[in-house]
Amino acid sequence: MNIKQLCLLITLLLLPISAYSIEPAGLEIMQRVDARDDGDDLIQYMTQRLIDRRGNVRDRKMISFSKDYGKDIKSISYFLVPANIRDTALLTWDYDGIEKDDDQWLYLPALKKVRRISSSDRGDYFMGTDFTFEDIKQTPELEDYNWILTGSERLDGFDVWVVEAEPKTDALKKNLGYSKTRYYVRKDIYMYIKVDFWDRKGQELKHLISTGIKEIDGIWTATGGVMRNVQTGHRTELMFSEHQYNTKLPDRVFSERMLKRGYRAK
């Protein structure tokens, strides 16, 4: 080894670990996504536009409430418009970890009936949208998947990690309706801004794009999104508004009694 090579080796050995630009593992990235600050609770309004391949449009309006309970999350959403589905509501108790199955209940006022969503129903689509009951949850159950960091790239002007998730068992693939998903996670704020989905047969199924990401009360928030199903030509557009963070929502908001009662403005 000559003097030049020796000097180079010493320089490399003295570099701090951060200088090597070691990338985090796929699971670690998604743990950071799961742990990012999203407030203690949130109230927001939502406009849905359901658009079929012929361009026919159905508009809906909703209000949703969510609250953190440690690492668990409870949420409830009510349809406000149109009148024929008003007070239809979805209550979700999203538990951290796989030791306990998440609880979800859908209230159908026309039937005066509460439908419990079982783990085998997680891949069912919610009220004609392109979102399944599983998609509605803020972050997928990390322990259900094998997470692999496949690379980094630029997307919409931002540096992102590309992380692929494959359900650990065939039973999970069947329940979820997906053989694989791919997340594009912004490196600066740990939010995913795009998700690709493949169906159980491994065929391209749909794509989710998050839009209008900005800080609201110091919390990075998506104010819109589009889920597009490439197999059916159908898409669901979402617009979120009137965000209210950290309002100290009472626990009674997230009960089956409130699910049946429907939303009542104060």
Rosetta silent file (secondary structure, phi, psi, omega in degrees, C-alpha in Angstrom):
SEQUENCE: MNIKQLCLLITLLLLPISAYSIEPAGLEIMQRVDARDDGDDLIQYMTQRLIDRRGNVRDRKMISFSKDYGKDIKSISYFLVPANIRDTALLTWDYDGIEKDDDQWLYLPALKKVRRISSSDRGDYFMGTDFTFEDIKQTPELEDYNWILTGSERLDGFDVWVVEAEPKTDALKKNLGYSKTRYYVRKDIYMYIKVDFWDRKGQELKHLISTGIKEIDGIWTATGGVMRNVQTGHRTELMFSEHQYNTKLPDRVFSERMLKRGYRAK
SCORE:     score description
SCORE:     0.000 S_00000001
   1 L     0.000  126.665  179.318    0.000    0.000    0.000 S_00000001
   2 L   -83.635  174.510 -176.174    1.468    3.359   -1.021 S_00000001
   3 H   -60.849  -40.435 -178.926    1.268    6.596    0.998 S_00000001
   4 H   -63.115  -43.546  179.306   -1.694    7.938   -1.023 S_00000001
   5 H   -66.378  -38.576  179.072   -3.731    4.782   -0.458 S_00000001
   6 H   -64.198  -42.419  179.489   -2.865    4.772    3.263 S_00000001
   7 H   -63.219  -40.955  179.001   -3.982    8.391    3.659 S_00000001
   8 H   -63.490  -42.427  179.826   -7.277    7.629    1.901 S_00000001
   9 H   -62.958  -43.527  179.147   -7.907    4.626    4.188 S_00000001
  10 H   -62.570  -41.014  179.569   -7.227    6.690    7.326 S_00000001
  11 H   -61.225  -43.912 -179.845   -9.570    9.433    6.084 S_00000001
  12 H   -64.814  -39.228 -179.604  -12.379    6.929    5.499 S_00000001
  13 H   -67.418  -28.569 -178.091  -11.905    5.366    8.931 S_00000001
  14 H   -87.176   -8.624  179.301  -12.126    8.760   10.608 S_00000001
  15 L   -66.655  143.030  173.685  -15.359    9.779    8.856 S_00000001
  16 L   -65.978  156.772 -177.689  -18.474    9.900   11.067 S_00000001
  17 H   -56.381  -37.819 -177.326  -21.024    7.146   10.459 S_00000001
  18 H   -61.345  -23.323 -177.249  -23.472    9.651    8.914 S_00000001
  19 H   -70.980  -18.675  179.880  -21.006   10.371    6.126 S_00000001
  20 H   -81.701   -6.287  177.837  -21.514    6.901    4.719 S_00000001
  21 L    54.355   48.928  178.933  -25.205    7.743    4.042 S_00000001
  22 L   -69.014  124.974 -178.616  -26.436    4.445    5.444 S_00000001
  23 L   -81.946  141.658  175.333  -30.062    4.027    4.415 S_00000001
  24 L   -69.464  159.621  177.992  -32.579    2.829    7.018 S_00000001
  25 L   -73.415  161.954 -178.540  -34.302   -0.514    6.502 S_00000001
  26 H   -57.294  -45.543  179.759  -37.792   -0.661    4.979 S_00000001
  27 H   -62.569  -41.239 -179.834  -39.456   -1.526    8.291 S_00000001
  28 H   -61.837  -40.582  178.190  -37.622    1.285   10.074 S_00000001
  29 H   -60.586  -46.494 -178.328  -38.851    3.811    7.497 S_00000001
  30 H   -70.108  -28.770  173.319  -42.451    2.697    7.952 S_00000001
  31 H   -65.037  -37.660  176.625  -42.057    2.802   11.737 S_00000001
  32 H   -67.545  -37.755  175.157  -41.030    6.440   11.366 S_00000001
  33 H   -59.935  -46.151 -178.018  -44.106    7.050    9.177 S_00000001
  34 H   -64.222  -33.889 -173.705  -46.269    5.450   11.863 S_00000001
  35 H   -91.670   -4.039 -175.336  -44.623    7.483   14.652 S_00000001
  36 L   -64.745  155.974 -177.748  -44.667   10.919   12.996 S_00000001
  37 L   -69.080  118.164  175.469  -46.565   13.719   14.721 S_00000001
  38 L  -128.639   22.934  178.525  -50.184   13.743   13.545 S_00000001
  39 L    81.865  164.298  177.619  -51.711   15.429   16.589 S_00000001
  40 L   -81.376  -30.966  175.029  -53.535   13.909   19.542 S_00000001
  41 E  -155.981  166.944 -175.863  -56.883   14.174   17.783 S_00000001
  42 E  -151.935  136.839  168.393  -58.388   15.563   14.578 S_00000001
  43 E  -117.945  133.980  177.079  -61.721   16.778   13.226 S_00000001
  44 E  -154.567  153.531  173.776  -62.026   17.331    9.481 S_00000001
  45 E   -96.711  153.221 -178.031  -64.587   17.516    6.693 S_00000001
  46 E  -137.796  134.626  170.593  -64.237   15.425    3.554 S_00000001
  47 E  -109.030  128.280  176.148  -65.671   15.705    0.053 S_00000001
  48 E  -108.183  137.371  170.190  -65.749   12.532   -2.028 S_00000001
  49 E  -124.732  117.436  177.736  -66.129   12.430   -5.796 S_00000001
  50 E  -100.868  119.590 -172.270  -66.737    8.991   -7.287 S_00000001
  51 E  -125.337  121.513 -179.411  -66.054    9.035  -11.034 S_00000001
  52 L   -89.154  179.819 -174.087  -66.616    6.033  -13.309 S_00000001
  53 L   -65.477  -19.278  178.473  -64.913    5.281  -16.625 S_00000001
  54 L   -90.702   -2.059  179.636  -67.671    7.173  -18.517 S_00000001
  55 L    90.458    4.459  176.441  -67.138   10.322  -16.457 S_00000001
  56 L   -68.981  138.331 -172.335  -70.312   10.013  -14.385 S_00000001
  57 E  -121.183  137.377  169.351  -69.838   11.705  -11.006 S_00000001
  58 E  -122.051  125.410 -179.621  -71.329   11.122   -7.560 S_00000001
  59 E  -103.454  140.667  178.228  -70.560   13.723   -4.890 S_00000001
  60 E  -139.595  155.344  174.137  -70.626   13.038   -1.168 S_00000001
  61 E  -129.039  144.502 -178.306  -69.717   14.929    1.985 S_00000001
  62 E  -139.603  164.821  166.887  -68.524   13.511    5.296 S_00000001
  63 E  -130.061  141.281 -178.183  -67.167   14.565    8.658 S_00000001
  64 E  -133.592  151.634  179.179  -64.601   12.495   10.525 S_00000001
  65 E  -130.755  140.089  175.609  -63.118   12.402   14.012 S_00000001
  66 E  -145.457  153.752 -177.275  -59.994   10.560   15.171 S_00000001
  67 E  -151.348  139.159  176.654  -58.042   10.295   18.419 S_00000001
  68 E   -84.904  139.121  172.750  -54.822    8.651   19.569 S_00000001
  69 E  -125.667   80.995 -169.854  -54.863    6.286   22.547 S_00000001
  70 L    66.684 -122.086  177.490  -51.164    5.718   22.987 S_00000001
  71 L   -91.320   -5.818  176.405  -50.229    3.758   19.858 S_00000001
  72 E   -87.855  157.996 -179.799  -53.870    2.828   19.186 S_00000001
  73 E  -134.550  133.464  172.085  -56.205    5.037   17.114 S_00000001
  74 E  -115.375  140.790 -179.841  -59.973    5.366   17.226 S_00000001
  75 E  -145.600  154.022  175.231  -61.915    7.093   14.453 S_00000001
  76 E  -145.694  137.274 -178.584  -65.499    7.637   13.370 S_00000001
  77 E  -131.357  140.425 -179.863  -66.829    9.086   10.105 S_00000001
  78 E  -123.227  138.419  169.274  -70.366   10.113    9.117 S_00000001
  79 E   -79.710  134.678  178.608  -71.898   10.729    5.696 S_00000001
  80 E  -106.906  -36.521 -177.293  -73.709   14.084    5.580 S_00000001
  81 E  -143.605  141.124    4.907  -74.720   14.286    1.890 S_00000001
  82 L   -80.515  174.103 -173.348  -76.545   12.965   -0.139 S_00000001
  83 H   -63.175  -31.512 -174.377  -79.708   12.392    1.865 S_00000001
  84 H   -71.561  -14.547  175.909  -80.076    8.712    0.909 S_00000001
  85 H  -123.558    9.454  178.787  -76.888    7.768    2.790 S_00000001
  86 L   -56.007  138.787  179.238  -76.890   10.473    5.476 S_00000001
  87 L    76.273   -1.805  165.435  -75.859    9.130    8.905 S_00000001
  88 L   -60.175  133.546 -171.315  -74.218    6.050    7.417 S_00000001
  89 E  -143.236  150.703  178.229  -71.168    5.804    9.668 S_00000001
  90 E  -125.111  125.131  177.333  -67.941    3.861   10.129 S_00000001
  91 E  -112.703  128.299 -178.212  -66.321    3.340   13.534 S_00000001
  92 E  -127.612  129.788  168.606  -62.756    1.992   13.674 S_00000001
  93 E  -112.536  103.946 -173.569  -60.653    0.948   16.658 S_00000001
  94 E   -98.370  104.992 -176.340  -57.190    0.487   15.160 S_00000001
  95 L   -90.344  142.614  177.009  -54.978   -1.406   17.617 S_00000001
  96 L   -74.952  136.656  178.711  -51.190   -1.363   17.434 S_00000001
  97 L    86.107  172.127 -174.913  -49.642   -4.773   16.775 S_00000001
  98 L  -106.302    5.265 -179.547  -51.178   -8.052   15.667 S_00000001
  99 L   -65.910  -28.699 -178.170  -51.973   -9.466   19.108 S_00000001
 100 L  -132.222  129.735  178.998  -55.511   -8.102   18.819 S_00000001
 101 L   -66.819  141.983  174.775  -57.590   -7.759   15.642 S_00000001
 102 L   -63.208  152.292  177.044  -58.781   -4.247   14.801 S_00000001
 103 E  -109.680  134.268  174.682  -62.476   -3.556   15.328 S_00000001
 104 E  -140.248  139.068  178.164  -64.645   -1.888   12.680 S_00000001
 105 E  -133.112  134.333  176.578  -68.393   -1.322   12.572 S_00000001
 106 E  -112.948  123.901  179.219  -70.478    0.083    9.704 S_00000001
 107 E  -100.667  126.485  179.423  -73.887    1.532   10.567 S_00000001
 108 E  -111.680   99.690 -173.517  -76.548    1.457    7.834 S_00000001
 109 L   -63.577  -31.660 -179.686  -79.431    3.732    8.946 S_00000001
 110 L   -61.560  -31.454  179.574  -81.817    2.580    6.198 S_00000001
 111 L  -100.377   -6.561 -173.877  -81.659   -0.910    7.721 S_00000001
 112 L    50.731   46.520 -172.884  -81.101    0.315   11.286 S_00000001
 113 E  -134.132  138.648  173.469  -78.323   -2.246   11.353 S_00000001
 114 E  -101.470  123.792  176.540  -74.700   -2.310   12.484 S_00000001
 115 E  -102.117  122.618  176.168  -72.438   -4.518   10.390 S_00000001
 116 E   -82.979  130.005 -179.474  -69.270   -5.668   12.087 S_00000001
 117 E   -90.658  113.738 -179.139  -66.311   -5.761    9.689 S_00000001
 118 L   -82.605  167.785  179.839  -64.338   -8.956   10.305 S_00000001
 119 H   -61.131  -28.830  179.204  -60.644   -9.407    9.550 S_00000001
 120 H   -76.120  -11.335 -179.782  -61.627  -11.412    6.450 S_00000001
 121 H   -97.466    2.245 -173.685  -63.618   -8.380    5.197 S_00000001
 122 L   -60.189  -25.822 -179.217  -60.698   -5.932    5.303 S_00000001
 123 L   -87.883    0.463  177.477  -60.296   -6.150    1.526 S_00000001
 124 L   -73.263  148.602 -179.120  -63.940   -5.203    0.836 S_00000001
 125 E   -83.802  143.510 -173.661  -64.536   -1.800   -0.738 S_00000001
 126 L   -90.524  110.914  170.298  -66.104    0.927    1.375 S_00000001
 127 L    51.703   43.227  175.435  -69.418    2.347    0.155 S_00000001
 128 L    77.106    4.077  177.400  -68.622    2.156   -3.565 S_00000001
 129 L   -83.624 -179.368  175.321  -65.284    3.982   -3.272 S_00000001
 130 L   -95.794   12.653  178.142  -61.908    2.686   -4.459 S_00000001
 131 L  -106.060  132.649  173.357  -60.755    2.403   -0.823 S_00000001
 132 E   -83.686  170.545  176.441  -61.048   -0.822    1.131 S_00000001
 133 L   -60.297  -33.719  177.985  -61.789   -0.913    4.846 S_00000001
 134 L   -69.897  -38.670 -179.109  -58.060   -1.575    5.356 S_00000001
 135 L   -61.333  -29.894 -174.333  -57.057    1.405    3.173 S_00000001
 136 L   -66.665  -26.962  179.090  -59.056    3.754    5.398 S_00000001
 137 L   -65.687  148.659 -173.391  -56.708    3.165    8.321 S_00000001
 138 L   -64.815  -42.742 -179.350  -53.952    5.762    8.602 S_00000001
 139 L  -135.322  136.287  179.012  -51.044    3.301    8.523 S_00000001
 140 L   -62.418  158.481  177.300  -51.098   -0.382    7.550 S_00000001
 141 L   -69.258  108.262 -169.867  -50.462   -2.970   10.270 S_00000001
 142 H   -60.786  -34.522 -175.531  -46.676   -3.136   10.010 S_00000001
 143 H   -75.874   -7.459  177.674  -46.395   -6.659   11.400 S_00000001
 144 H   -80.276  -12.591 -169.358  -48.636   -8.046    8.648 S_00000001
 145 E  -125.542  156.467  162.638  -46.002   -7.365    5.977 S_00000001
 146 E   -94.237  123.697 -174.661  -42.415   -7.983    4.965 S_00000001
 147 E  -106.681  129.858 -178.064  -40.967   -4.522    4.254 S_00000001
 148 E  -131.861  124.312  172.823  -38.135   -4.030    1.756 S_00000001
 149 E   -77.882  116.478 -176.571  -36.417   -0.770    0.830 S_00000001
 150 E   -99.499   -8.487  177.936  -35.990   -1.016   -2.936 S_00000001
 151 E   154.409 -173.344  176.505  -34.319    2.350   -3.527 S_00000001
 152 E  -129.634  152.452  177.817  -34.582    6.129   -3.543 S_00000001
 153 E  -158.954  176.290  173.853  -35.787    8.511   -6.250 S_00000001
 154 E  -100.909  131.162  179.520  -37.178   11.973   -6.950 S_00000001
 155 E  -138.177  120.633 -179.305  -40.960   12.238   -7.108 S_00000001
 156 L    53.631   34.709  176.721  -42.810   15.526   -7.667 S_00000001
 157 L    85.868    6.414 -178.301  -39.647   17.401   -6.692 S_00000001
 158 E  -121.620  147.152  172.972  -39.061   15.511   -3.428 S_00000001
 159 E   -77.674  128.539 -178.693  -36.559   12.860   -2.392 S_00000001
 160 E  -131.286  149.730  165.068  -38.435    9.684   -1.482 S_00000001
 161 E   -87.650  144.656  175.158  -37.691    6.220   -0.250 S_00000001
 162 E  -109.615  115.040 -174.488  -39.403    3.437   -2.189 S_00000001
 163 E  -122.168  125.741  179.070  -40.554    0.706    0.182 S_00000001
 164 E  -102.383  143.539 -178.771  -42.346   -2.464   -0.917 S_00000001
 165 E  -125.988  129.811  176.065  -44.640   -4.476    1.331 S_00000001
 166 E  -123.631  124.994  177.136  -45.694   -8.079    0.816 S_00000001
 167 E   -53.244  142.520 -172.111  -48.242   -9.727    3.133 S_00000001
 168 L   -72.904  -23.993 -177.421  -46.537  -12.453    5.159 S_00000001
 169 L  -133.279  161.213  176.506  -49.072  -15.197    4.419 S_00000001
 170 H   -65.387  -33.039  178.643  -51.424  -16.242    1.641 S_00000001
 171 H   -63.548  -40.251  177.453  -54.334  -15.814    4.058 S_00000001
 172 H   -65.624  -41.748  177.900  -53.383  -12.162    4.572 S_00000001
 173 H   -58.299  -40.531  179.492  -53.112  -11.631    0.817 S_00000001
 174 H   -66.989  -46.295 -178.079  -56.628  -13.006    0.455 S_00000001
 175 H   -65.485  -40.851 -176.962  -58.068  -10.906    3.292 S_00000001
 176 H   -80.740  -26.977 -178.747  -56.349   -7.697    2.210 S_00000001
 177 L    85.220    8.066 -176.904  -56.911   -8.214   -1.509 S_00000001
 178 L  -129.132  140.643  172.622  -53.287   -7.324   -2.332 S_00000001
 179 L   -93.438  -21.526 -178.760  -50.227   -9.367   -3.213 S_00000001
 180 E  -165.246  147.264  170.368  -47.935   -6.337   -2.907 S_00000001
 181 E  -132.489  155.265 -179.507  -47.986   -2.605   -2.214 S_00000001
 182 E  -132.104  125.298 -177.492  -45.305    0.008   -2.831 S_00000001
 183 E  -108.725  138.148  175.861  -44.970    3.191   -0.757 S_00000001
 184 E  -111.425  106.733 -169.506  -43.155    6.371   -1.775 S_00000001
 185 E  -107.267  120.590  176.979  -42.142    8.086    1.480 S_00000001
 186 E   -63.173  130.022 -175.885  -40.902   11.659    1.584 S_00000001
 187 L   -72.399  -25.264 -174.610  -37.556   11.713    3.368 S_00000001
 188 L   -82.955  -27.644 -173.782  -38.039   15.159    4.897 S_00000001
 189 L  -129.949    0.311  178.517  -41.398   14.623    6.627 S_00000001
 190 L    56.065   45.565  171.278  -41.945   10.826    6.695 S_00000001
 191 L  -119.823  139.450  173.518  -45.229   10.920    4.795 S_00000001
 192 E   -85.181  136.183 -176.081  -46.048    8.656    1.880 S_00000001
 193 E  -111.808   -6.154  176.214  -47.191   10.624   -1.143 S_00000001
 194 E  -154.798  143.764  174.498  -47.939    7.736   -3.462 S_00000001
 195 E  -136.614  131.581  174.646  -48.943    4.082   -3.048 S_00000001
 196 E  -105.964  142.944 -177.612  -49.109    1.420   -5.778 S_00000001
 197 E  -126.307  141.752  172.642  -51.250   -1.711   -5.319 S_00000001
 198 E  -120.292  140.317 -178.238  -51.200   -5.128   -7.002 S_00000001
 199 L   -74.047 -179.166 -174.998  -54.128   -7.550   -6.768 S_00000001
 200 L   -62.943  -23.250  179.137  -53.931  -11.099   -5.417 S_00000001
 201 L   -88.477   -0.223  179.915  -52.904  -12.406   -8.858 S_00000001
 202 L    86.790   12.521  178.936  -50.005   -9.965   -9.042 S_00000001
 203 L   -91.843  145.425  176.540  -51.670   -7.673  -11.584 S_00000001
 204 E   -55.654  129.790 -174.205  -51.464   -3.870  -11.367 S_00000001
 205 E  -115.509  -58.296 -174.570  -54.621   -2.765   -9.558 S_00000001
 206 E  -159.447  168.064 -177.519  -54.680    0.865   -8.408 S_00000001
 207 E  -138.122  135.150  176.307  -52.662    3.913   -7.408 S_00000001
 208 E  -110.665  128.542  175.927  -53.105    6.409   -4.568 S_00000001
 209 E  -118.711  126.030  173.873  -51.721    9.942   -4.880 S_00000001
 210 E   -91.180  137.304 -175.592  -51.711   12.331   -1.890 S_00000001
 211 E  -129.503  165.085  173.962  -52.072   16.003   -2.822 S_00000001
 212 E    60.144   38.849 -178.222  -51.992   19.447   -1.257 S_00000001
 213 E   -75.296  125.243 -179.941  -49.543   18.483    1.496 S_00000001
 214 E  -154.598  167.353  177.650  -48.920   21.425    3.821 S_00000001
 215 E   -84.601  128.908  174.205  -48.409   22.291    7.471 S_00000001
 216 E  -126.678  118.900 -175.877  -51.571   22.950    9.479 S_00000001
 217 L    53.953   37.259  177.740  -51.019   23.881   13.129 S_00000001
 218 L    78.328    7.076 -177.487  -47.446   22.635   12.723 S_00000001
 219 E  -117.495  127.795  178.879  -48.559   19.193   11.480 S_00000001
 220 E   -68.759  127.377 -169.007  -47.903   17.979    7.943 S_00000001
 221 E  -137.974  135.081  171.690  -51.290   17.240    6.426 S_00000001
 222 E   -86.805  125.310 -179.496  -52.596   15.963    3.075 S_00000001
 223 E   -97.942    3.308  177.924  -55.541   18.109    1.982 S_00000001
 224 E  -166.181  171.513  177.855  -56.482   15.860   -0.923 S_00000001
 225 E  -173.386  158.076  177.853  -55.937   12.550   -2.637 S_00000001
 226 E  -135.564  128.161  171.484  -56.929   10.401   -5.598 S_00000001
 227 E  -110.241  119.328 -176.276  -57.295    6.618   -5.711 S_00000001
 228 E  -117.122  121.715  177.691  -57.429    5.389   -9.306 S_00000001
 229 E   -92.142  113.161 -175.342  -58.321    1.787  -10.196 S_00000001
 230 L   -77.371  -17.279 -179.884  -56.629    0.948  -13.492 S_00000001
 231 L   -81.714  -34.721 -178.060  -58.617   -2.265  -13.931 S_00000001
 232 L  -102.846  -17.183 -175.488  -62.087   -0.689  -13.724 S_00000001
 233 L    78.655    5.512 -179.417  -61.316    2.879  -14.844 S_00000001
 234 L   -91.248  148.760  174.809  -63.045    4.132  -11.677 S_00000001
 235 E  -142.650  155.915  176.501  -61.482    6.695   -9.346 S_00000001
 236 E  -122.821  121.238  177.747  -62.236    8.330   -6.014 S_00000001
 237 E  -103.163  134.981 -179.727  -61.167   11.916   -5.404 S_00000001
 238 E  -120.542  138.353  173.276  -60.925   13.215   -1.831 S_00000001
 239 E  -130.314  124.296 -178.676  -60.745   16.783   -0.573 S_00000001
 240 E  -105.947  142.795 -177.271  -60.176   17.474    3.150 S_00000001
 241 E  -151.129  169.820  176.121  -60.989   20.805    4.806 S_00000001
 242 E    52.221   45.916 -179.949  -61.595   22.627    8.095 S_00000001
 243 E   -65.638  134.967  173.758  -58.947   20.632    9.940 S_00000001
 244 E  -131.955  111.813 -179.973  -58.980   21.023   13.714 S_00000001
 245 E   -96.832  152.526  169.795  -56.149   19.390   15.632 S_00000001
 246 L    53.129   55.479 -178.566  -55.828   18.734   19.374 S_00000001
 247 L   -98.312    3.045 -179.565  -59.369   19.660   20.395 S_00000001
 248 L    61.268   53.306  178.181  -59.498   17.195   23.346 S_00000001
 249 L   -60.198  134.719  177.948  -62.253   15.029   21.866 S_00000001
 250 L   -73.407  153.728 -177.373  -64.111   13.062   24.577 S_00000001
 251 H   -62.494  -29.208 -175.682  -63.941    9.269   24.541 S_00000001
 252 H   -64.368  -17.356  178.148  -67.711    8.939   24.113 S_00000001
 253 H   -60.214  -30.477 -170.668  -67.370   10.168   20.501 S_00000001
 254 H  -106.124   50.261 -178.178  -65.914    6.775   19.538 S_00000001
 255 L  -120.498  161.447  177.804  -68.683    4.512   20.814 S_00000001
 256 H   -66.020  -29.624  177.213  -71.282    2.281   19.168 S_00000001
 257 H   -62.069  -43.598  178.973  -73.968    4.505   20.693 S_00000001
 258 H   -69.878  -31.365  177.353  -72.621    7.511   18.765 S_00000001
 259 H   -58.392  -44.692 -178.640  -72.340    5.359   15.651 S_00000001
 260 H   -78.094  -26.800 -176.448  -76.098    4.759   15.717 S_00000001
 261 H   -70.649  -33.868 -176.570  -76.967    8.302   16.825 S_00000001
 262 L    85.698  166.869 -177.472  -75.464    9.979   13.765 S_00000001
 263 L   -79.239  132.252  175.944  -73.679   13.295   13.560 S_00000001
 264 L  -128.966  114.814  178.738  -75.342   16.261   15.231 S_00000001
 265 L   -65.141  142.976  179.607  -73.715   19.680   14.874 S_00000001
 266 L   -69.992    0.000    0.000  -73.498   21.592   18.131 S_00000001
